[in-house]
Amino acid sequence: MARTTDGVSWQRGTPIPYLAPQHVSCPSATVCFAVGSDVIERSSDLGASWRSVYSSAGKKLNAISCRSTEVREAVGSDPRGTAMVAMGTTDGGVQWAEHMVSEPRGALEDVSCPTTTTCEAVGEDGSIGVAYGTNDGGAHWVRQATFPSSGKLTLKGISCPTETTCIAVGGEGGRSYVIRTTDGGANWDPVSVPSVTNLLAVSCASDVTCEAVGVGTDGVTNRTLGTSEGGRVWQTHDLPADVGPVRSIACPDQGICFAVTAH
């Protein structure tokens, strides 16, 4: 785990016991949830300590979005990555319900819930990137858009700071992609970004400021991209050299971000 309080300088945080974290979501500046494989963990002290709150045997959880400390939605796939999975809770994680996904082939890689009833998720179905949406708290997910490509395009991350504005990131063939919508997913527009080989995750503290993480053109160096112009223009930053491969990022407030690393 790595964290920042100014959006520029990053420090190593506390490792999460018994979990190789894939994704983190922070509903407040002190409370965060992390998922990895079939486990969900919670921190209530800025990532200083973590405890397990749920285990979902038989599912591969890739991401979680927390609109509040009570309402959360997690997405992923079956262990083989061939059938999409969505599940949610409205009581802080005491009870979880599996939700219905239309055309559930492939895997959902990330989810963002700007309200307690609306969420957007992205992933892949074979060689195409896909976007899904729900407006009933995750009970039913509908495919909104596909993004065919000449190779294999996987959309890895999405962040929706408002009900209508979302930014999704991913990569294909050594190229990075940033896609932006301002109408709730009905239409998506590509955005030009600095050279980063593969973008893995994005988090927007507002509809103006966002941070995305990925791997540099050398295939080794962690990189972050930041925008203070609503995703229209991006600039690059470097993470500390001793931080392991970055998997996810969460920015609960402007200038405050946490990045989940492999070690």
BELSULLIN-V876671 format. One record per helix or strand. SS is the DSSP state (~ for helix, > for strand). FROM is the first residue (numbers start at 1). TO is the last residue. If there is no record, write none. Layout:
# BELSULLIN-V876671
SS|FROM|TO  SS|FROM|TO
This chain:
# BELSULLIN-V876671
>|2|4  >|11|12  >|23|25  >|32|37  >|39|43  >|51|55  >|59|66  >|72|78  >|83|89  >|97|101  >|105|105  >|107|112  >|119|125  >|128|134  >|140|147  >|154|159  >|166|172  >|175|181  >|189|191  >|198|204  >|210|215  >|222|227  >|235|238  >|246|253  >|256|261
